[in-house]
């Protein structure tokens, strides 16, 4: 959006601390900088960030492998929770002082961020910012996949790959809240925690994984949620019951692959398209968090707002239990990213800017 000088107002000369991804580097190659933020553009708010998170997206971006990422250098940070301290129109102060959440794709790893007002989603009073942060993108993704991607079909038994992960844990809790039986693949370190929320866990490294799933669901499952990638989705599709749905939503197993991520995505989309042409009464779809952002931005934002609002209501009612594996100060983003990539933890890793 282009702006003229009269379309901008000062931010009060706010100097932000930001984490910069300068290029394809190891986690310890992240850089810290202090920068005076530009004036607010029309439709923007200044947000003091209280929590932001580390996700697969940042891990892909530092390798230069995340589709649609900006040119280096840039500030990573897929989502954030914070408080609005200023808005472009000084006559409209209703948002100032309000705690909000926002999916940003980039820019969240900062003490302050300029965010489009249309992307701000109010956070209920009394909720912990770090706990809310675990549910912004993960919660929206899980809620949309369960309630939108499956086409509203009745779900009795589902399979979640990576049930101990950020999206998987939320998805499992939402499903159990709706009375759905959940089978989940995960590392053995997550099995006790998954059993505690009603999931039937299977070791994802089991050599007879498919057979183990068939033993638990001999007639097939009503939905499979698969974030692993091209090698996994054919088996996932074969595990569906008649009328079932495969929801593919990532390529986590290929994070370190040298092949083009875009090529992998296109290959997966091709398989999904062909499977849906077959007369087998099973369905497949590829979930894209940003679907509709270009063609129908208002509709896309409306859905994200509705879904996160529903998820945060469940958090406020103690239906959902956020899983935080570790918190780091923003200035220790390199250590946080290294820990996330070690695959030795469960739950969300949170970055907390200094007050």
Secondary structure, 3 states (H helix, E strand, C coil): CCCCHHHCECCCCCEEEEEEECCCCCHHHCEEEEEECCCECCCEEEEEEEEEEECHHHHHHCCCCCCCCCCCCECCCCEEEEEEEEECCCCCCCCCCCEEEEECCCCCCECEEEEEHHHCEECCCCCCHHHHHCCCHHHHHHHHHHHHHCCCCCCCEEEEECCCCHHHHHHHHHHHHCCCEEEEEECHHHHHHHHHCCEEEEECCCCCHHHHHHHHCCCCEEEEEECCCHHHHHHHHHCEEEEEEEEECCCHHHCCCCCCHHHHHHHHHHHHHHHHHCCCCCEEEECCCCCCCCCCHHHHHHHHHHHHHHHHHHHHCCCCCCCEEEEEEHHHHHHHHHHHHCCCCCCEEEEECCC
